[in-house]
Each structure stands twice: as C-alpha cells, then as structure tokens.
Amino acid sequence: MKVFKKSILAISCLPLFLSVQCIAETELSADNNKESYSIGASFGNYISSQLYSQTQLGAEVDVDIVVEGLLDALKGKSKLSDDDILSYLNIRAEKLNAAKEEKDKDLALKNLVAGEKFLADNKKSADVRVTESGLQYEIISQGSGAMPQANDVVTVHYKGYLIDGTEFDNSYSRDEPNRFSLVTVIEGWQEGLQLMKEGAKYKFNIPSELAYGERQVGVISPNSALVFEVELVKVEAPGENSHGMGLSLSSMGGMGMGGMMGANPHK
C-alpha cells in the first residue's frame, strides 16, 4: 500500500491568480483575509481527510497530481472533460467500495472470534450468570422496586464498553439518565432489564447477536460483543407521561445511545 505523506499545505507558492501572493508571505491581519484563508484551510482539511481514508483502504494517491487537478480546476483549465472526471471517480468509488466491503468482512470475523473467546472466558467466573439466549449478567447490587415488563418505560443510568475496555457511551458523564420504552432497545437490554428491580445495578455482557449483529453503529463495529453497567432508576407502565420520553438520537448525547437503541436485525 502506498501511503501519502505530503501535506497539501506544504505545497506553497503556486499562483492561482496574478494577485495572489505565496501563502507564506500573506499576513492574516484583515478579517476578509482570515475568512478567505479559512475557506482554503477548510477545503484542504476536507481533501486531506478524504485522501487519508482512501489510503487506509489500500488506494494509491499522488498528492502532487491531486493538487495539480485542484489548481487547474480553479483556473478553468482542467486537462479532463467533466464526463471523464465523473467516469474516473466512479471507477475509483467502485474499487474503494469493494475494498471497504472486504475490510469490513475481515473485521467482522475478527470481532466474532474475539467476542466468543471473551464470553467463554467471562462465564467461568462464579459471579456470572448466563441465560438461555447467551446473555451474561452479574449482579452488582440488588434493588427492591418494581420489575419492568416487555412494554414498560424505564429510566436508566449506564456505561457502555467494547470488550477491549473502550468506553463508547456514558450517561453518568452527562449527569442525565435516559428514559425509553423497553421495546426500542437491543435484545440484550430487553432481556437483561427484565431481570432487574428498581434500584438494582447489573453488568451485562452481550453477545453480538443480541446487540447489533453485523451492523456498524458508530464506533461499534460489526459482530461486536458489548459490555454495559446498568442501573435501573425507574419503571413506568406504557403510556405514563410518554410525551416526555425524548427518544430522538439528537437528544441522547455522546454516542446517541448507540450501544442500545434500535431493534435487533435478527428478530
């Protein structure tokens, strides 16, 4: 794989128009200069991120030629027709999509094997209980209140981790528990929460098939087993004050409850 190392910003003194000076000599004292520079910097950052993503998939990128094409387009002197440009971009997109599919397939297999090993080792602990579905749970502290039913609304505090310990969501850090209908979350949560009483705190180790299966959700990659510490704060019957549930992803902060929201595709 050829990885590009040259920075677009390092290629200076290439005149676009007669009035443009070398960027190293430009003083950004006036607001309009800063605004203009910001346009270029933003565009450069976008291009750089796109090229980096492509090299991560094994694509070769010649940054000098990329910059040449950019400058030619800005001057209205492109060496290729619009139809040719579209054709070559489509060819490259097909190659990149194929490379990404292969990479995702390899990652999914790796995650599946790692998750199975993690769960096999984890269930050896005397503190771990395993349900018929394969959900593993540990009782951190027991509660004494109501137990939720399948259609109830619950309020919870939680932390979510990948099996390597990477935290992807944490309601405690937002200082705000989440409230949702039990039917809207992944199967591992649906089953696990119905084992708890209000006030209880459990740890769930959830196989990928009870989480998101082969889907990618935020930083949760395909076939990932998930780990949660969950505190059941409150149980409500369906329909009680349902107007205040606030289930939109934009209101959930962080990962948007990425490790729990959404029906399981295997149902």
C-alpha positions as YAML, in Angstrom:
chain: A
units: angstrom
residues:
- id: 1
  name: MET
  ca: [0.00, 0.00, 0.00]
- id: 2
  name: LYS
  ca: [1.30, 3.43, -0.93]
- id: 3
  name: VAL
  ca: [0.56, 5.89, 1.86]
- id: 4
  name: PHE
  ca: [0.75, 9.58, 1.02]
- id: 5
  name: LYS
  ca: [2.95, 11.61, 3.32]
- id: 6
  name: LYS
  ca: [2.99, 15.00, 1.65]
- id: 7
  name: SER
  ca: [0.74, 17.66, 3.09]
- id: 8
  name: ILE
  ca: [-1.30, 19.79, 0.74]
- id: 9
  name: LEU
  ca: [-0.50, 22.75, 2.96]
- id: 10
  name: ALA
  ca: [3.21, 22.14, 2.41]
- id: 11
  name: ILE
  ca: [2.90, 22.85, -1.31]
- id: 12
  name: SER
  ca: [3.21, 26.62, -1.37]
- id: 13
  name: CYS
  ca: [3.84, 29.47, -3.80]
- id: 14
  name: LEU
  ca: [1.59, 28.03, -6.54]
- id: 15
  name: PRO
  ca: [-0.16, 31.10, -8.04]
- id: 16
  name: LEU
  ca: [-3.87, 30.77, -8.73]
- id: 17
  name: PHE
  ca: [-4.36, 34.33, -9.88]
- id: 18
  name: LEU
  ca: [-1.95, 37.11, -10.62]
- id: 19
  name: SER
  ca: [-2.90, 38.97, -7.45]
- id: 20
  name: VAL
  ca: [-2.32, 36.01, -5.14]
- id: 21
  name: GLN
  ca: [0.95, 36.00, -3.16]
- id: 22
  name: CYS
  ca: [2.75, 32.99, -1.72]
- id: 23
  name: ILE
  ca: [0.80, 31.86, 1.37]
- id: 24
  name: ALA
  ca: [3.96, 32.04, 3.47]
- id: 25
  name: GLU
  ca: [4.09, 35.77, 2.78]
- id: 26
  name: THR
  ca: [0.42, 36.51, 3.41]
- id: 27
  name: GLU
  ca: [-0.35, 38.35, 6.62]
- id: 28
  name: LEU
  ca: [-3.75, 37.45, 8.01]
- id: 29
  name: SER
  ca: [-4.35, 40.77, 9.71]
- id: 30
  name: ALA
  ca: [-7.59, 41.76, 7.99]
- id: 31
  name: ASP
  ca: [-10.80, 39.86, 8.69]
- id: 32
  name: ASN
  ca: [-11.50, 39.31, 4.99]
- id: 33
  name: ASN
  ca: [-8.06, 37.70, 4.61]
- id: 34
  name: LYS
  ca: [-8.77, 35.42, 7.56]
- id: 35
  name: GLU
  ca: [-12.14, 34.49, 6.09]
- id: 36
  name: SER
  ca: [-10.58, 33.72, 2.71]
- id: 37
  name: TYR
  ca: [-7.81, 31.70, 4.32]
- id: 38
  name: SER
  ca: [-10.41, 29.78, 6.34]
- id: 39
  name: ILE
  ca: [-12.16, 28.74, 3.14]
- id: 40
  name: GLY
  ca: [-8.92, 27.30, 1.78]
- id: 41
  name: ALA
  ca: [-7.95, 25.67, 5.06]
- id: 42
  name: SER
  ca: [-11.35, 24.05, 5.42]
- id: 43
  name: PHE
  ca: [-11.23, 22.76, 1.85]
- id: 44
  name: GLY
  ca: [-7.68, 21.47, 2.38]
- id: 45
  name: ASN
  ca: [-8.64, 19.66, 5.58]
- id: 46
  name: TYR
  ca: [-11.56, 18.00, 3.81]
- id: 47
  name: ILE
  ca: [-9.40, 16.84, 0.91]
- id: 48
  name: SER
  ca: [-6.71, 15.59, 3.30]
- id: 49
  name: SER
  ca: [-9.23, 13.53, 5.29]
- id: 50
  name: GLN
  ca: [-10.68, 12.04, 2.10]
- id: 51
  name: LEU
  ca: [-7.26, 11.05, 0.80]
- id: 52
  name: TYR
  ca: [-6.30, 9.54, 4.14]
- id: 53
  name: SER
  ca: [-9.47, 7.44, 4.17]
- id: 54
  name: GLN
  ca: [-8.66, 6.16, 0.70]
- id: 55
  name: THR
  ca: [-5.09, 5.20, 1.56]
- id: 56
  name: GLN
  ca: [-6.40, 3.32, 4.60]
- id: 57
  name: LEU
  ca: [-8.29, 1.13, 2.11]
- id: 58
  name: GLY
  ca: [-5.12, 0.48, 0.11]
- id: 59
  name: ALA
  ca: [-5.65, 3.06, -2.63]
- id: 60
  name: GLU
  ca: [-2.67, 4.86, -4.13]
- id: 61
  name: VAL
  ca: [-2.79, 8.65, -4.07]
- id: 62
  name: ASP
  ca: [-0.34, 11.06, -5.73]
- id: 63
  name: VAL
  ca: [-0.86, 14.27, -3.79]
- id: 64
  name: ASP
  ca: [1.08, 16.37, -6.32]
- id: 65
  name: ILE
  ca: [-1.35, 15.37, -9.08]
- id: 66
  name: VAL
  ca: [-4.34, 15.92, -6.76]
- id: 67
  name: VAL
  ca: [-3.13, 19.49, -6.15]
- id: 68
  name: GLU
  ca: [-2.46, 19.96, -9.87]
- id: 69
  name: GLY
  ca: [-6.04, 18.94, -10.66]
- id: 70
  name: LEU
  ca: [-7.35, 21.28, -7.97]
- id: 71
  name: LEU
  ca: [-5.39, 24.26, -9.28]
- id: 72
  name: ASP
  ca: [-6.29, 23.52, -12.92]
- id: 73
  name: ALA
  ca: [-9.98, 23.40, -11.97]
- id: 74
  name: LEU
  ca: [-9.73, 26.70, -10.10]
- id: 75
  name: LYS
  ca: [-8.16, 28.27, -13.20]
- id: 76
  name: GLY
  ca: [-10.74, 26.69, -15.51]
- id: 77
  name: LYS
  ca: [-8.05, 24.70, -17.35]
- id: 78
  name: SER
  ca: [-8.84, 21.09, -16.48]
- id: 79
  name: LYS
  ca: [-6.98, 18.50, -18.57]
- id: 80
  name: LEU
  ca: [-10.01, 16.18, -18.48]
- id: 81
  name: SER
  ca: [-13.60, 16.73, -19.53]
- id: 82
  name: ASP
  ca: [-16.39, 16.72, -16.96]
- id: 83
  name: ASP
  ca: [-17.58, 13.37, -18.32]
- id: 84
  name: ASP
  ca: [-14.10, 11.86, -18.00]
- id: 85
  name: ILE
  ca: [-13.74, 13.17, -14.44]
- id: 86
  name: LEU
  ca: [-17.08, 11.64, -13.45]
- id: 87
  name: SER
  ca: [-16.17, 8.34, -15.11]
- id: 88
  name: TYR
  ca: [-12.82, 8.03, -13.34]
- id: 89
  name: LEU
  ca: [-14.32, 9.00, -9.99]
- id: 90
  name: ASN
  ca: [-17.00, 6.32, -10.41]
- id: 91
  name: ILE
  ca: [-14.34, 3.71, -11.22]
- id: 92
  name: ARG
  ca: [-12.39, 4.69, -8.12]
- id: 93
  name: ALA
  ca: [-15.54, 4.64, -5.97]
- id: 94
  name: GLU
  ca: [-16.28, 1.07, -7.08]
- id: 95
  name: LYS
  ca: [-12.75, -0.03, -6.15]
- id: 96
  name: LEU
  ca: [-12.95, 1.70, -2.77]
- id: 97
  name: ASN
  ca: [-16.36, 0.20, -2.00]
- id: 98
  name: ALA
  ca: [-15.06, -3.29, -2.83]
- id: 99
  name: ALA
  ca: [-12.00, -2.73, -0.62]
- id: 100
  name: LYS
  ca: [-14.18, -1.48, 2.24]
- id: 101
  name: GLU
  ca: [-16.50, -4.47, 1.99]
- id: 102
  name: GLU
  ca: [-13.52, -6.82, 2.20]
- id: 103
  name: LYS
  ca: [-12.05, -4.91, 5.14]
- id: 104
  name: ASP
  ca: [-15.40, -4.93, 6.96]
- id: 105
  name: LYS
  ca: [-15.75, -8.67, 6.36]
- id: 106
  name: ASP
  ca: [-12.32, -9.32, 7.86]
- id: 107
  name: LEU
  ca: [-13.10, -7.08, 10.85]
- id: 108
  name: ALA
  ca: [-16.47, -8.74, 11.42]
- id: 109
  name: LEU
  ca: [-14.83, -12.19, 11.54]
- id: 110
  name: LYS
  ca: [-12.12, -10.93, 13.88]
- id: 111
  name: ASN
  ca: [-14.73, -9.37, 16.20]
- id: 112
  name: LEU
  ca: [-16.83, -12.54, 16.20]
- id: 113
  name: VAL
  ca: [-13.89, -14.72, 17.23]
- id: 114
  name: ALA
  ca: [-12.73, -12.21, 19.87]
- id: 115
  name: GLY
  ca: [-16.25, -11.86, 21.29]
- id: 116
  name: GLU
  ca: [-16.77, -15.61, 21.56]
- id: 117
  name: LYS
  ca: [-13.46, -16.00, 23.39]
- id: 118
  name: PHE
  ca: [-14.23, -13.10, 25.72]
- id: 119
  name: LEU
  ca: [-17.64, -14.51, 26.64]
- id: 120
  name: ALA
  ca: [-16.29, -18.05, 27.06]
- id: 121
  name: ASP
  ca: [-13.64, -16.82, 29.47]
- id: 122
  name: ASN
  ca: [-16.02, -14.45, 31.25]
- id: 123
  name: LYS
  ca: [-18.64, -17.07, 32.08]
- id: 124
  name: LYS
  ca: [-16.07, -19.07, 34.04]
- id: 125
  name: SER
  ca: [-16.44, -16.53, 36.86]
- id: 126
  name: ALA
  ca: [-18.64, -17.67, 39.72]
- id: 127
  name: ASP
  ca: [-20.31, -14.25, 39.72]
- id: 128
  name: VAL
  ca: [-21.51, -14.52, 36.12]
- id: 129
  name: ARG
  ca: [-24.92, -15.95, 35.27]
- id: 130
  name: VAL
  ca: [-25.87, -16.99, 31.75]
- id: 131
  name: THR
  ca: [-29.40, -17.02, 30.34]
- id: 132
  name: GLU
  ca: [-30.69, -19.43, 27.70]
- id: 133
  name: SER
  ca: [-30.16, -16.81, 24.99]
- id: 134
  name: GLY
  ca: [-26.49, -16.43, 25.90]
- id: 135
  name: LEU
  ca: [-26.80, -13.12, 27.75]
- id: 136
  name: GLN
  ca: [-24.32, -12.93, 30.63]
- id: 137
  name: TYR
  ca: [-25.02, -10.79, 33.67]
- id: 138
  name: GLU
  ca: [-23.52, -10.01, 37.04]
- id: 139
  name: ILE
  ca: [-25.41, -8.54, 39.99]
- id: 140
  name: ILE
  ca: [-23.51, -5.55, 41.30]
- id: 141
  name: SER
  ca: [-26.29, -4.55, 43.69]
- id: 142
  name: GLN
  ca: [-29.88, -5.69, 44.09]
- id: 143
  name: GLY
  ca: [-32.92, -3.42, 44.02]
- id: 144
  name: SER
  ca: [-36.23, -3.65, 45.81]
- id: 145
  name: GLY
  ca: [-38.68, -1.91, 43.48]
- id: 146
  name: ALA
  ca: [-40.78, -2.92, 40.50]
- id: 147
  name: MET
  ca: [-39.51, -5.17, 37.71]
- id: 148
  name: PRO
  ca: [-40.13, -3.94, 34.15]
- id: 149
  name: GLN
  ca: [-42.33, -5.81, 31.71]
- id: 150
  name: ALA
  ca: [-41.67, -6.04, 27.97]
- id: 151
  name: ASN
  ca: [-43.71, -2.93, 27.05]
- id: 152
  name: ASP
  ca: [-42.78, -0.75, 30.02]
- id: 153
  name: VAL
  ca: [-40.88, 2.52, 30.00]
- id: 154
  name: VAL
  ca: [-37.66, 2.58, 32.00]
- id: 155
  name: THR
  ca: [-35.20, 5.20, 33.20]
- id: 156
  name: VAL
  ca: [-31.58, 4.03, 33.45]
- id: 157
  name: HIS
  ca: [-28.05, 5.18, 34.08]
- id: 158
  name: TYR
  ca: [-25.38, 3.20, 32.26]
- id: 159
  name: LYS
  ca: [-21.84, 2.89, 30.92]
- id: 160
  name: GLY
  ca: [-21.13, 1.05, 27.67]
- id: 161
  name: TYR
  ca: [-17.83, -0.57, 26.67]
- id: 162
  name: LEU
  ca: [-16.30, -2.63, 23.91]
- id: 163
  name: ILE
  ca: [-14.65, -5.84, 25.15]
- id: 164
  name: ASP
  ca: [-11.23, -4.15, 24.98]
- id: 165
  name: GLY
  ca: [-12.43, -1.62, 27.56]
- id: 166
  name: THR
  ca: [-13.08, 1.25, 25.14]
- id: 167
  name: GLU
  ca: [-15.97, 3.30, 26.51]
- id: 168
  name: PHE
  ca: [-18.44, 4.43, 23.83]
- id: 169
  name: ASP
  ca: [-21.27, 5.90, 25.91]
- id: 170
  name: ASN
  ca: [-21.81, 7.03, 29.49]
- id: 171
  name: SER
  ca: [-24.97, 8.63, 30.88]
- id: 172
  name: TYR
  ca: [-23.20, 9.36, 34.17]
- id: 173
  name: SER
  ca: [-20.74, 11.67, 32.42]
- id: 174
  name: ARG
  ca: [-23.72, 13.62, 31.06]
- id: 175
  name: ASP
  ca: [-25.29, 13.61, 34.53]
- id: 176
  name: GLU
  ca: [-28.58, 12.64, 32.93]
- id: 177
  name: PRO
  ca: [-30.24, 9.20, 32.91]
- id: 178
  name: ASN
  ca: [-32.03, 8.03, 29.78]
- id: 179
  name: ARG
  ca: [-35.72, 7.21, 29.58]
- id: 180
  name: PHE
  ca: [-37.09, 4.94, 26.87]
- id: 181
  name: SER
  ca: [-39.56, 2.22, 26.03]
- id: 182
  name: LEU
  ca: [-38.06, -1.22, 26.54]
- id: 183
  name: VAL
  ca: [-39.20, -2.38, 23.10]
- id: 184
  name: THR
  ca: [-36.92, 0.17, 21.40]
- id: 185
  name: VAL
  ca: [-33.59, -1.24, 22.60]
- id: 186
  name: ILE
  ca: [-31.37, -4.18, 21.61]
- id: 187
  name: GLU
  ca: [-32.39, -7.66, 22.70]
- id: 188
  name: GLY
  ca: [-29.66, -7.92, 25.31]
- id: 189
  name: TRP
  ca: [-31.10, -4.89, 27.08]
- id: 190
  name: GLN
  ca: [-34.69, -6.03, 26.72]
- id: 191
  name: GLU
  ca: [-33.90, -9.34, 28.37]
- id: 192
  name: GLY
  ca: [-31.45, -8.04, 30.96]
- id: 193
  name: LEU
  ca: [-33.57, -5.19, 32.26]
- id: 194
  name: GLN
  ca: [-36.50, -7.52, 32.87]
- id: 195
  name: LEU
  ca: [-34.29, -9.44, 35.32]
- id: 196
  name: MET
  ca: [-33.79, -6.31, 37.45]
- id: 197
  name: LYS
  ca: [-35.75, -4.45, 40.09]
- id: 198
  name: GLU
  ca: [-35.80, -0.68, 40.54]
- id: 199
  name: GLY
  ca: [-32.63, 0.41, 42.29]
- id: 200
  name: ALA
  ca: [-30.59, -2.56, 41.03]
- id: 201
  name: LYS
  ca: [-27.29, -2.30, 39.20]
- id: 202
  name: TYR
  ca: [-26.17, -5.11, 36.88]
- id: 203
  name: LYS
  ca: [-23.36, -5.73, 34.47]
- id: 204
  name: PHE
  ca: [-24.37, -7.15, 31.08]
- id: 205
  name: ASN
  ca: [-22.00, -8.97, 28.73]
- id: 206
  name: ILE
  ca: [-23.96, -9.13, 25.49]
- id: 207
  name: PRO
  ca: [-23.15, -11.44, 22.53]
- id: 208
  name: SER
  ca: [-23.17, -9.70, 19.16]
- id: 209
  name: GLU
  ca: [-26.35, -11.50, 18.07]
- id: 210
  name: LEU
  ca: [-28.19, -9.88, 21.00]
- id: 211
  name: ALA
  ca: [-26.69, -6.49, 20.15]
- id: 212
  name: TYR
  ca: [-26.14, -5.21, 16.59]
- id: 213
  name: GLY
  ca: [-25.02, -8.33, 14.76]
- id: 214
  name: GLU
  ca: [-23.27, -7.46, 11.50]
- id: 215
  name: ARG
  ca: [-24.24, -3.77, 11.56]
- id: 216
  name: GLN
  ca: [-21.84, -0.90, 12.16]
- id: 217
  name: VAL
  ca: [-23.17, 1.58, 14.73]
- id: 218
  name: GLY
  ca: [-20.83, 4.48, 15.48]
- id: 219
  name: VAL
  ca: [-17.60, 3.05, 16.92]
- id: 220
  name: ILE
  ca: [-19.33, -0.30, 17.45]
- id: 221
  name: SER
  ca: [-18.06, -2.40, 14.55]
- id: 222
  name: PRO
  ca: [-19.80, -5.47, 13.08]
- id: 223
  name: ASN
  ca: [-20.16, -8.59, 15.27]
- id: 224
  name: SER
  ca: [-19.03, -6.77, 18.41]
- id: 225
  name: ALA
  ca: [-19.88, -8.20, 21.81]
- id: 226
  name: LEU
  ca: [-20.77, -5.36, 24.22]
- id: 227
  name: VAL
  ca: [-20.39, -4.73, 27.94]
- id: 228
  name: PHE
  ca: [-22.70, -2.49, 29.99]
- id: 229
  name: GLU
  ca: [-23.02, -1.45, 33.59]
- id: 230
  name: VAL
  ca: [-26.70, -0.60, 34.01]
- id: 231
  name: GLU
  ca: [-28.59, 0.98, 36.91]
- id: 232
  name: LEU
  ca: [-32.38, 0.71, 36.77]
- id: 233
  name: VAL
  ca: [-33.64, 4.00, 38.18]
- id: 234
  name: LYS
  ca: [-37.37, 3.84, 37.47]
- id: 235
  name: VAL
  ca: [-40.06, 1.65, 35.87]
- id: 236
  name: GLU
  ca: [-43.28, 3.06, 34.38]
- id: 237
  name: ALA
  ca: [-46.23, 1.40, 32.71]
- id: 238
  name: PRO
  ca: [-46.53, 2.14, 28.96]
- id: 239
  name: GLY
  ca: [-48.25, 5.44, 28.24]
- id: 240
  name: GLU
  ca: [-47.35, 7.10, 31.55]
- id: 241
  name: ASN
  ca: [-46.08, 10.60, 30.70]
- id: 242
  name: SER
  ca: [-44.92, 9.23, 27.35]
- id: 243
  name: HIS
  ca: [-44.77, 12.72, 25.86]
- id: 244
  name: GLY
  ca: [-41.59, 13.37, 27.86]
- id: 245
  name: MET
  ca: [-39.58, 10.37, 26.71]
- id: 246
  name: GLY
  ca: [-37.18, 12.27, 24.46]
- id: 247
  name: LEU
  ca: [-36.05, 9.32, 22.37]
- id: 248
  name: SER
  ca: [-34.61, 11.21, 19.42]
- id: 249
  name: LEU
  ca: [-30.95, 10.41, 18.81]
- id: 250
  name: SER
  ca: [-30.06, 14.09, 18.80]
- id: 251
  name: SER
  ca: [-31.21, 14.39, 22.41]
- id: 252
  name: MET
  ca: [-29.18, 11.47, 23.70]
- id: 253
  name: GLY
  ca: [-25.71, 12.94, 23.60]
- id: 254
  name: GLY
  ca: [-22.43, 11.08, 23.21]
- id: 255
  name: MET
  ca: [-22.94, 8.05, 21.04]
- id: 256
  name: GLY
  ca: [-26.67, 8.73, 20.91]
- id: 257
  name: MET
  ca: [-27.19, 5.59, 22.97]
- id: 258
  name: GLY
  ca: [-25.52, 3.84, 20.05]
- id: 259
  name: GLY
  ca: [-24.90, 0.73, 22.09]
- id: 260
  name: MET
  ca: [-28.51, 0.11, 22.99]
- id: 261
  name: MET
  ca: [-31.06, 1.87, 20.80]
- id: 262
  name: GLY
  ca: [-32.56, 0.15, 17.80]
- id: 263
  name: ALA
  ca: [-34.25, -3.15, 17.20]
- id: 264
  name: ASN
  ca: [-32.06, -6.15, 16.60]
- id: 265
  name: PRO
  ca: [-31.91, -7.12, 12.92]
- id: 266
  name: HIS
  ca: [-32.03, -10.83, 13.71]
- id: 267
  name: LYS
  ca: [-35.58, -10.72, 15.03]
...
